[in-house]
């Protein structure tokens, strides 16, 4: 990064993600890009009430926004669902994925995560940007287990992706329910 470019970066523009929501026996990993500014302030994944993530999880796993955040995350863990972001941190003024500065993007430590979660089968990306970031920043790392996973890019739950209604999103996202009962009931 040039000295002129670095002078324009403000510390408030650097976003850092959260620890994953995960149990060691998770079978599905849902990956976003990086928490929004509202999520960062609330210290919750998908903290923007206009984001449909928790509504979708409510339909699929009874982990909806009407129950406390801690209970929602526990329900996901009980169903073998893990939630994390592709990026550990990046400069991103605001909350739009399009504003992520790829020159400052640092991916999370997937090698360690995959070692700690050996039962993972399915990686679902919450939108195209998360899939793109994973493809650009994680796949080239040469992690030996990457080819064991099934990958799916899901419709973004972001309020910026309004071209699909909630019922359609739930239908697509139902793929996180693993066939054959590999998701446990809460």
C-alpha positions as CSV (number, residue, x, y, z in Angstrom):
1,X,0.0,0.0,0.0
2,X,1.4,3.4,-0.9
3,X,2.1,6.0,1.9
4,X,-0.6,8.2,0.4
5,X,-3.1,5.4,0.5
6,X,-2.2,4.5,4.1
7,X,-2.7,8.1,5.2
8,X,-6.3,7.9,4.1
9,X,-7.1,4.8,6.2
10,X,-8.6,5.6,9.5
11,X,-8.5,3.2,12.4
12,X,-12.3,3.4,12.5
13,X,-12.3,1.9,8.9
14,X,-10.6,-1.3,10.1
15,X,-13.1,-4.1,10.9
16,X,-12.2,-7.2,12.9
17,X,-14.4,-10.2,13.1
18,X,-15.5,-12.4,15.9
19,X,-14.6,-15.8,17.2
20,X,-16.6,-18.6,15.5
21,X,-19.9,-20.0,16.7
22,X,-19.0,-23.7,16.6
23,X,-18.9,-26.9,18.5
24,X,-16.1,-29.4,17.7
25,X,-18.6,-31.8,16.1
26,X,-20.0,-29.2,13.6
27,X,-20.9,-30.6,10.2
28,X,-21.8,-27.3,8.4
29,X,-19.9,-24.1,8.4
30,X,-21.7,-20.9,7.3
31,X,-19.2,-18.2,6.2
32,X,-19.9,-14.5,5.8
33,X,-17.4,-11.9,4.7
34,X,-16.9,-9.6,7.7
35,X,-19.4,-8.3,10.4
36,X,-21.3,-5.1,9.6
37,X,-20.7,-2.0,11.7
38,X,-24.0,-2.6,13.6
39,X,-23.0,-6.2,14.2
40,X,-19.6,-5.0,15.5
41,X,-21.3,-2.6,17.9
42,X,-23.7,-5.2,19.1
43,X,-20.9,-7.9,19.2
44,X,-23.3,-10.3,17.5
45,X,-23.2,-12.1,14.1
46,X,-25.8,-10.6,11.8
47,X,-26.8,-7.9,14.3
48,X,-28.6,-5.8,11.8
49,X,-32.3,-6.5,12.3
50,X,-32.8,-6.0,8.5
51,X,-30.4,-8.9,7.8
52,X,-32.5,-12.0,7.2
53,X,-30.0,-14.4,8.6
54,X,-31.7,-15.0,12.0
55,X,-35.1,-15.1,10.4
56,X,-33.9,-17.9,8.1
57,X,-32.3,-19.7,11.0
58,X,-35.5,-19.3,12.9
59,X,-37.4,-21.0,10.1
60,X,-34.8,-23.8,9.8
61,X,-33.7,-24.4,13.4
62,X,-36.0,-22.4,15.7
63,X,-33.1,-19.9,16.2
64,X,-35.0,-16.8,15.2
65,X,-34.4,-13.2,16.3
66,X,-37.2,-13.3,18.9
67,X,-35.0,-15.4,21.2
68,X,-31.9,-14.1,22.9
69,X,-28.7,-14.2,20.9
70,X,-27.0,-16.7,23.2
71,X,-29.9,-19.1,22.9
72,X,-29.9,-18.7,19.0
73,X,-26.2,-19.5,18.9
74,X,-26.7,-22.6,21.1
75,X,-29.5,-23.9,18.9
76,X,-27.2,-23.6,15.9
77,X,-24.4,-25.5,17.7
78,X,-26.9,-28.2,18.7
79,X,-27.8,-28.7,15.1
80,X,-24.1,-29.0,14.0
81,X,-24.0,-25.5,12.4
82,X,-21.0,-23.3,12.8
83,X,-20.9,-19.6,11.8
84,X,-17.8,-17.6,11.0
85,X,-16.4,-15.1,8.5
86,X,-13.8,-15.5,5.8
87,X,-12.0,-12.4,7.0
88,X,-10.3,-11.9,10.3
89,X,-10.0,-8.2,9.5
90,X,-9.9,-5.6,6.7
91,X,-10.3,-2.0,6.0
92,X,-13.9,-1.4,5.2
93,X,-15.4,2.0,5.6
94,X,-19.1,1.3,6.4
95,X,-20.8,-2.1,6.1
96,X,-21.0,-2.8,2.4
97,X,-19.0,-5.8,1.1
98,X,-18.1,-3.8,-2.0
99,X,-16.1,-1.5,0.3
100,X,-13.8,-4.2,1.6
101,X,-10.2,-3.3,0.7
102,X,-8.6,-6.5,-0.6
103,X,-5.1,-5.1,-0.1
104,X,-5.7,-5.1,3.7
105,X,-7.9,-8.2,3.9
106,X,-6.5,-10.9,6.3
107,X,-8.3,-14.2,6.2
108,X,-9.1,-16.3,9.3
109,X,-7.0,-19.3,10.2
110,X,-8.9,-22.0,8.4
111,X,-6.1,-24.6,8.7
112,X,-6.5,-24.5,12.5
113,X,-10.3,-24.3,12.3
114,X,-10.5,-27.4,10.0
115,X,-8.2,-29.3,12.3
116,X,-10.4,-28.5,15.3
117,X,-13.6,-29.4,13.5
118,X,-12.9,-32.6,11.6
119,X,-16.6,-33.5,11.0
120,X,-17.2,-30.6,8.7
121,X,-18.8,-31.6,5.4
122,X,-20.4,-28.6,4.0
123,X,-19.2,-25.0,3.7
124,X,-22.0,-22.5,2.8
125,X,-21.2,-18.9,1.8
126,X,-23.6,-16.2,2.8
127,X,-23.5,-14.5,-0.6
128,X,-21.2,-14.2,-3.5
129,X,-18.7,-11.9,-1.8
130,X,-17.9,-14.4,0.9
131,X,-17.4,-17.1,-1.7
132,X,-15.1,-14.8,-3.7
133,X,-13.0,-13.9,-0.7
134,X,-12.6,-17.6,0.2
135,X,-11.6,-18.4,-3.3
136,X,-9.1,-15.6,-3.5
137,X,-7.6,-15.7,0.0
138,X,-8.1,-19.2,1.5
139,X,-8.1,-21.7,-1.3
140,X,-4.6,-20.7,-2.5
141,X,-3.1,-21.5,0.9
142,X,-2.8,-25.1,0.0
143,X,-4.8,-26.5,3.0
144,X,-4.9,-30.2,2.4
145,X,-8.5,-30.8,3.5
146,X,-10.2,-28.2,1.2
147,X,-11.2,-30.8,-1.4
148,X,-13.1,-32.9,1.2
149,X,-15.9,-30.3,1.5
150,X,-19.0,-29.7,-0.4
151,X,-19.4,-26.0,-1.2
152,X,-22.5,-23.9,-1.7
153,X,-23.0,-20.2,-2.3
154,X,-26.3,-19.2,-0.8
155,X,-28.3,-16.1,-1.5
156,X,-27.0,-13.3,0.7
157,X,-29.2,-12.5,3.8
158,X,-28.0,-8.9,3.7
159,X,-30.6,-6.2,3.4
160,X,-28.6,-5.0,0.3
161,X,-29.8,-8.2,-1.5
162,X,-33.5,-7.5,-1.6
163,X,-34.3,-9.1,-5.0
164,X,-35.3,-12.4,-3.2
165,X,-38.0,-12.6,-0.6
166,X,-37.6,-14.4,2.7
167,X,-39.5,-17.6,1.6
168,X,-37.2,-18.0,-1.4
169,X,-34.1,-17.4,0.8
170,X,-35.4,-20.1,3.3
171,X,-35.9,-22.5,0.5
172,X,-32.3,-22.1,-0.8
173,X,-30.8,-22.0,2.7
174,X,-32.6,-25.3,3.6
175,X,-29.5,-27.0,2.1
176,X,-27.8,-26.4,5.5
177,X,-30.1,-29.1,6.9
178,X,-28.0,-32.1,6.0
179,X,-29.8,-35.1,4.4
180,X,-29.6,-38.4,6.3
181,X,-30.0,-36.6,9.7
182,X,-26.4,-35.5,10.2
183,X,-27.7,-32.3,11.8
184,X,-28.8,-33.1,15.3
185,X,-32.0,-31.9,16.8
186,X,-31.9,-29.5,19.7
